[in-house]
Every structure is written in C-alpha cells, then in structure tokens.
Amino acid sequence: MLKKVLSGISAGLAICMGGAVFLACESRYAGAALFSVALTCICCKGYSLFTGRVGYLAETCTKESVSALLLGLLGNAVATLAGGFLIARAMPALGTRAAEICASKLEQGAFSCFVRGCCCGVLMYLAVSIYKEKHTLLGVLLCIPAFILSGFEHSIADMFYFAASGIASVKAFGYIWLVILGNSVGALILPLISRGETQPS
C-alpha cells in the first residue's frame, strides 16, 4: 500500500513541476508545451497518475486494481496540495496567477466542468496508451498541450492550482470531484469502445 501511495506522490510532484512551469510562462502556448514535461517524466519513470491509469479499468477491474488506483490518487492529492502550497509561498506571483485561473474555473457550470473533464480524460488515455503501445512520447507531446489550450480540465493539475491559489471552499472541493468523475468517464470511453469492437459478433 505504501509503495502505491509513494508512486502517486511521485506523480503528483511531477504535476506540480508542470503546473509551476505553466504558471510561470507568459505565453500560454509555451506553458502548455512545457507542461508535458510532467507526463513525460511520469510515463518514463512509471509513476502512478490517476488520470493516466483510470482508463485501464476497462481492461482489468478488480478489487486490487481499484485499490491501487485509489491509493495512487491519494498520493497525487497529497503531493499536489503540499506542492501547491509550498510553491505559492516561495513564489507568490505564481500563487496570484493560480488564484486568477481558479476563480475563472469556479465560474463554470457543472455540465461544462464535467464535459471538459471528460475531454481531458480522452486525451490523457490516448497519451499514455500511445506511449505504452508504440513506445513513443509523441502522444504525450501532442495531447498535453491540446487539452490545456482547449480549456479541458485535469483533476490532478487542478488540485495543484487550487492549493497554490489558497482557495479552499466547498465549491472548490465539489469542483475537483466533478473533474475527477469527468476524467474517469472520458478515459474509459475509448478502451470500452475497443473492447466492444473485439467482441465476437
């Protein structure tokens, strides 16, 4: 159990680095491109990132796989919350930028938030599955900037942004869980379709 949580913490710390780079960049295009350093490191090191693994429940949904996924999510949350808090205190300008972003996120309606989370989930599944199946980071380098520039929502990155922003409210908490749900549904769409295509007619 501890190993799975620690793997999640490692992935969460990578997301903190990607999020900090995004906040520090004046150009959103440069920030979106450089954020991909996070998933690049996560894929190459094999760390447990919830959004990169939840889609694989379509292939193996057992008590053990669900437990491992949730323990990884716990680690993701611990790292991003602590990392966001510390980075904002060390670099207040990043905390100010995060507060602006998060205030805008909270203006979204629940439907918009969920759909944006689903779309991000689709791209995250594609990025990770392309890396695993084709042994290339091309999916990561394309899908990560794509979801950021499209305004899609990534739950683990959002945990970092909210921690850095200092915004702590029931609405923010509900927002994160809605994005987690959206990411999960989105990540499962393509693998479930693939399973249906391979079933004998």
Secondary structure as the mmCIF struct_conf table of DSSP 4:
data_model
#
loop_
_struct_conf.conf_type_id
_struct_conf.id
_struct_conf.beg_label_comp_id
_struct_conf.beg_label_asym_id
_struct_conf.beg_label_seq_id
_struct_conf.end_label_comp_id
_struct_conf.end_label_asym_id
_struct_conf.end_label_seq_id
HELX_RH_AL_P HELX_RH_AL_P1 LEU A 2 ALA A 24
BEND BEND1 GLU A 26 SER A 27
HELX_RH_AL_P HELX_RH_AL_P2 ARG A 28 LYS A 45
TURN_TY1_P TURN_TY1_P1 GLY A 46 GLY A 46
HELX_RH_AL_P HELX_RH_AL_P3 PHE A 50 ARG A 53
HELX_RH_3T_P HELX_RH_3T_P1 VAL A 54 ALA A 58
TURN_TY1_P TURN_TY1_P2 GLU A 59 GLU A 59
HELX_RH_AL_P HELX_RH_AL_P4 LYS A 63 ALA A 90
HELX_RH_AL_P HELX_RH_AL_P5 PRO A 92 LYS A 105
TURN_TY1_P TURN_TY1_P3 LEU A 106 GLU A 107
BEND BEND2 GLN A 108 GLN A 108
HELX_RH_AL_P HELX_RH_AL_P6 ALA A 110 LYS A 134
BEND BEND3 LEU A 137 LEU A 137
HELX_RH_AL_P HELX_RH_AL_P7 LEU A 138 SER A 150
TURN_TY1_P TURN_TY1_P4 GLY A 151 GLY A 151
HELX_RH_AL_P HELX_RH_AL_P8 SER A 155 SER A 165
TURN_TY1_P TURN_TY1_P5 GLY A 166 GLY A 166
HELX_RH_AL_P HELX_RH_AL_P9 VAL A 170 THR A 198
BEND BEND4 GLN A 199 GLN A 199
#
